[in-house]
C-alpha cells in the first residue's frame, strides 16, 4: 500500500512538473511576441502622429522595404559575412590567449599582484581610444577591426577568469594534492572544470562587447561590414537602411549568444551552477 502511494505521488509530481514546463514554454514564446508587437505599435504611432519628423524616424514599413532592397542587392549579406568574420577572429584570439592568462594569474599570487594593476588599467581604457593607433599600425580593412575587438575583450575576459580561479574553494586543491595533481594536470582536471561556468558567462559578455566595438571600428577603418553600412546610411540620410542594419546586428548577436548559452547546459558544466 505504501509502495502504491509513493508511486502515485511520484506520478503526480511528474505530471505537475510537465504541466509547469509546458506553461513556461508557452510564456517564453508568447510573452516576447506580445512585447514585440507592442513596440511595433508604439513605433507606428510615433511616426503616424508625427511626434518625430519623418526624416528622423522611418516607419516600420520603410524599414521592411529597405530590408528587402538590401537583401536583393546583396549588400546586406556581404556586410554580414564581413562583420561576422572580424568578430569571430578577434573574439577567438582573445579567448585563446585570455583564458590561459586568467588561469595562470589565478593560480599564482605573485604574478597576480604584479600584473593586476596593468590589466585593470587596460580594462578601463575605451577600445575606441585605440582607433587612431589601429589605423596607423594596420591601415584599413580587417586587421584594425580585429585588433580593436581583441583589445576590448582580452582584458575583461582574462580578469574574469582570474577572479573565478582565485575564488575556487581551497578544498578542491587539497583533494588534488592528495591525488598528486600538479602543473598542467591540475589545470585540466581541477581548475578549468571548476571555473568553466564562469568562463562561459565571461565569453558571452565579451562577445557582446565585441559587437559594440566592431560597429564603431567599421565606421572608420573599413569599406564593408554592418558598421560601415550604418555609417553609409547615415551619410546618405537613409535611416530606414540604418535601422535595418541595427536590427540585423541585434538578431545576429542574440543568435550567437543563444549558441554560447547551450554550453552551460552540458551536464559536466551544469554542476558548476548548482554546486
C-alpha positions, 0 to 999 in steps of 0.5 A: 500500500505504501509502495502504491502511494509513493508511486502515485505521488511520484506520478503526480509530481511528474505530471505537475512538473510537465504541466509547469514546463509546458506553461513556461514554454508557452510564456517564453514564446508568447510573452516576447511576441506580445512585447514585440508587437507592442513596440511595433505599435508604439513605433507606428504611432510615433511616426503616424502622429508625427511626434518625430519628423519623418526624416528622423524616424522611418516607419516600420514599413520603410524599414521592411522595404529597405530590408528587402532592397538590401537583401536583393542587392546583396549588400546586406549579406556581404556586410554580414559575412564581413562583420561576422568574420572580424568578430569571430577572429578577434573574439577567438584570439582573445579567448585563446590567449585570455583564458590561459592568462586568467588561469595562470594569474589565478593560480599564482599570487605573485604574478597576480599582484604584479600584473593586476594593476596593468590589466585593470588599467587596460580594462578601463581604457575605451577600445575606441581610444585605440582607433587612431593607433589601429589605423596607423599600425594596420591601415584599413580593412580587417586587421584594425577591426580585429585588433580593436575587438581583441583589445576590448575583450582580452582584458575583461575576459582574462580578469574574469577568469582570474577572479573565478580561479582565485575564488575556487574553494581551497578544498578542491586543491587539497583533494588534488594534492592528495591525488598528486595533481600538479602543473598542467594536470591540475589545470585540466582536471581541477581548475578549468572544470571548476571555473568553466561556468564562469568562463562561459558567462565571461565569453558571452559578455565579451562577445557582446562587447565585441559587437559594440566595438566592431560597429564603431571600428567599421565606421572608420577603418573599413569599406564593408561590414554592418558598421560601415553600412550604418555609417553609409546610411547615415551619410546618405540620410537613409535611416530606414537602411540604418535601422535595418542594419541595427536590427540585423546586428541585434538578431545576429548577436542574440543568435550567437549568444543563444549558441554560447548559452547551450554550453552551460547546459552540458551536464559536466558544466551544469554542476558548476551552477548548482554546486 
